[in-house]
Amino acid sequence: MGKGLFITFEGADGCGKTTQIELLDKYFKEKSKETLLTREPGAKGLGIKLREILLNYDGEVSSNCESFLFLADRAQHVDCIIKPALDEGKIVLCDRHIDSTVAYQGYGRQLDIEQIKMLNNIATGGLKPDLTIIFDIDTETSLKRVGKNKDRMESAGIEFFERVRNGFLEIAKDEPQRVKVINSADTIENIHHKVVELVEKL
């Protein structure tokens, strides 16, 4: 890889990660750093079509099929967008990545977690973020913030999202060097300062 930096933002819907990733992008731009702000699923091109299926398809989707669709999106994203940007020395800021699949499909859908990690490794070609920030929020607050207009993933029950939250926290315990947890109950400004502190350590 080149001289780029790869930072991912994770957490349940409504945790505030999208606001924080935009603030960090602005922070880097003010320091004249070249960034790429992207997301999973559906960065652009083929990914947008996969995102539409994943979030809005109104028929039955098996848990295994769901996992493979996320992994297909990730393979396309890494090969065509993330790796080229890192090779150019850019700071890549990604809204969701490998840990979402472990948390949502592994812990949430209760699929084989080690198998998902192995498939993630295939989809990314072994690429891992330099830093992953998980924005932790209690499940009831998360669901309230999402509101009534939920997509297919957001419509899963509270027990599902409790497993997802616990999954993210387990990931942080397993990889403390890469994965850091920030309490999303704090103010937007305080959370941003904590994010900057973590990033500056890199």
ABEGO torsion letter per residue (X at the ends): XBABBBBBBBEBBGAGAAAAAAAAAAAAAAAGBBBBBBBOBGABEAAAAAAAAAAABABBBBAAAAAAAAAAAAAAAAAAAAAAAAAAGBBBBBBEBAAAAAAAAAAAAGBBAAAAAAAAAAAAGGBBBABBBBBBBBAAAAAAAAEABBBAAAABBAAAAAAAAAAAAAAAAABAAABBBBBAABBAAAAAAAAAAAAAAX
